[in-house]
């Protein structure tokens, strides 16, 4: 039996409902978001560090906060099952981490290509040999071209708000794309922080598949009716043109999401001291370390600023250029070996010789604020 909750619009749930304080881990915040998201189906498969979140969502199912829940046989099966449920007009949720992301990789561009508003929480961890379950976000760099919208949480509060906001953004008819909400594993998933939550007796309004830009599969529109004449069987000219135009539409839908990101998440980035000559540009928990680095630099009499990037896709290139216009030095600290965020920053800015890719830590290493401070000192000396 489903819990009795009053349906409200996203603006009320996110901004107007009275909130109460709680002390939660990131995994618990995910469950609290799903409790209020009016989800039809959640499918999971255990992998560290996201296992706890899906276990808690299973308990929500037992308590009647979502209509169905089960464990699939592997991560690919999870993402394929979620895709099928979304095609059928359901609101869905799942999560994964690291190697699970790679095992399910084929499905992410399929979600986007099918224009499905799926929300997935990624709790990032190490990938390669020697095996590591420790936090780093290298998998985010591998997902940049899948067509999904990508949000990166700094705090537990971010994680809660971004998951709920993701449904409001993804389900806009002019957007209708999957959204990945990313967190740096363990740093966020297993750390408790003070958060504020709206009441648990309210939830998002139900998803309306009739407003979708693509038809959902049902008895009136069975899969065969859509797939009976696949583009692969057409001439090359028709096939190329149709696929190219569809890819362009997915990219355009991502760009159209920006106004809804501004509405529900308060914009794609946040800034501190935007007129400073030294700027740190970061996302995820690297932002928190950068804030402490700013405090240390201030004590040393050095003025620096910070840009917190919340949306990795669509990347806020124009906003970033405006925020760093006065900077002579731009530092990009990251929790991965590759430096994918620095590449994005360099591609978005002119005079990109100002950009320093680093410091970068990985394999589970922490990022002491002094690492950032010393990098800045070495550049300005």
Beta strands, then each sheet from edge to edge (+ up, - down):
strand 1: 6-8
strand 2: 19-24
strand 3: 41-44
strand 4: 68-71
strand 5: 92-96
strand 6: 119-124
strand 7: 149-152
strand 8: 179-184
strand 9: 193-198
strand 10: 202-204
strand 11: 269-272
strand 12: 278-282
strand 13: 305-309
strand 14: 311-313
strand 15: 329-334
strand 16: 355-360
sheet 1: 1+ 10+
sheet 2: 2+ 9-
sheet 3: 4+ 3+ 5+ 6+ 8+ 7+ 14-
sheet 4: 11+ 13- 12- 15- 16-
end
